[in-house]
Amino acid sequence: MKLAEKIHSDGRKLYSYPFRVYFLDCAPGESPTVIISVPKKLFKRAVRRNLIRRRTREAFRHIRGEYTSSVDGRHLMLVYTATEILDYGTITAGLGAALGKIQ
């Protein structure tokens, strides 16, 4: 079973616009992983999916330090659910709200 399938099936989930977040505690000896998913059903063009992925990755890199207690030791899967391409500030705010809800 792939890691993404395991996080999706066994992990817990929450929603904070524009992300649905799935998270699962790491097993001993595993390193935490972050998976960013942008559905092809919402954005047909790979260029747009990649743009959203890059913005999300950069936002996560900048705010990771503020949420180390909720992120450390967990696998995360971030699924982008908005139907339009949002600007970097909105993505950062949504990601911060989502990571703040993880307990």
N, C-alpha and C positions, 0 to 999 in steps of 0.2 A: 504494500500500500504506500503510495506516495505521501510525502509530508503534507502537502496541501489537502489531500483527501482526509488524512488523519486529523488535521486541525479542524476541518469543516465538520466532520462527523463526531469527533470526540470532544472538541473544544466548546467553550462558551462563546456567546455572541452578544453584541450590543449594536445599537444604531445611533449614530450622531452625524447629521448631514454634513458633508456629502459622502460619508463612509459607513459601510457595515464592517465591523471589526470582529474577527474571530480570534480567540486567544487560547492557548493551551500551555500548561506548565511543562518545562523541559524535563526529560528524564535525566538522572544522574549521568554525567559524562557527555551530554549533548550540548552543543553550542546553540544559543538562540538564533532564530531565523526570522526575517521580515519578508513577507511576500506581498507584492503590490499587484492587484488585479484590476484591469479595466476591461469590462465585457465588450466583446466584438459585436454583440447584439446592439449595444448603444452607440458605438463609434466604429463604423465600418472601415475607415481609413487608418492604417497602422501609424501614420504620422501623428494623428490626433491622439491615439492611445499612448504613443511614446511621449508626447508632450505632457500629458496628464501624469504619466509615470515619473517623468523627470521632475516635475513640480512637486509631486508627493514625496519623492525620495529626498529632495533638497529640503523640504519643510520638515521632514522627519529628522534629518541630520541636524538641523538647527535647534529643534526643540527637544531632542532626546535627553539632554542633560537635565531638564526640568522634571522629567517623568521617569527617572531611573528606577524608582521603587516599583512602578507599575510595569516597566518594560523588561527589566533584568530577569533572566531566568525563565522567559516565556517566548514561545513561538507566536508571532503575530501574522495575521493575514488581513490586509486592508483591501476591501472591495469598493471601488468607486461607483456610486449609485446615481449621481447627478446626470441629467440628460444633456447638459451643455458643458462646455469647457469653462471652468471657473478660473479666476485670477489667483495668483500665488497667495495673496493675503487671505482670501476666503478659504483656500485649501489649508493654510497654516492654522487658521482659527478653528476650522472644523476638526482637524487632526488633533489639535491641542485639547479640544473639548472631549473627543473620543478617548484619548489616552488618559485624561483626567477621570473618566468614568470607570476605568479598569481597576479592579480591586484584587 
